[in-house]
Amino acid sequence: MMTLRKTQQLILGIMILILSLNNCNAQSPSNIKQLSKKFGGTWYNSKEKYYLTFTFEKEYDYATVAIWKGKINNLENIDVYKAYIKRNKLILPAENDDHHGCYCEIDIEKNLLVYKCNQGFNFTDNFLNTKKPISITRYKKVKN
């Protein structure tokens, strides 16, 4: 009988596999290696108590972002997103259909992962609209 943790890991793996099958634009192996090194590991925001990890596959033009709240090894309530690779950054495009989501950019600044997003009900701008309020969340690397 599988334990709860193994079941959660299996579910996460299936979610990542499903997301990875949706896109097949290739990235160069060296670019993926650089991005994996840059964004690799587990990141933590102590204020919001969120963890992030990134998975890169050399065949695709996006990374899979897993985000969860709680403890580092407690893989409950995981959300998984596609973050597209654009000029050595990760981009979450705006989404204004079933799952509303604002445009976000993810990059590393001064050894912190910086997550910048349009705020409010701005689900249409596919760029960081600095003429309107944006949210900035910083994560510190806690595990390689």
Stockholm file with secondary structure:
# STOCKHOLM 1.0

chainA/1-144         MMTLRKTQQLILGIMILILSLNNCNAQSPSNIKQLSKKFGGTWYNSKEKYYLTFTFEKEYDYATVAIWKGKINNLENIDVYKAYIKRNKLILPAENDDHHGCYCEIDIEKNLLVYKCNQGFNFTDNFLNTKKPISITRYKKVKN
#=GR chainA/1-144 SS CCCHHHHHHHHHHHHHHHHHTTCCCCCCHHHHHHHHHHHCSEEEETTTTEEEEEEECTTCSEEEEEEEESCTTCCCSCEEEEEEEETTEEEECCBCSSSCBCCEEEEEETTEEEEEEECTTCCSCSSCCTTSCEEEEEEEEEEC
#=GC SS_cons         CCCHHHHHHHHHHHHHHHHHTTCCCCCCHHHHHHHHHHHCSEEEETTTTEEEEEEECTTCSEEEEEEEESCTTCCCSCEEEEEEEETTEEEECCBCSSSCBCCEEEEEETTEEEEEEECTTCCSCSSCCTTSCEEEEEEEEEEC
//
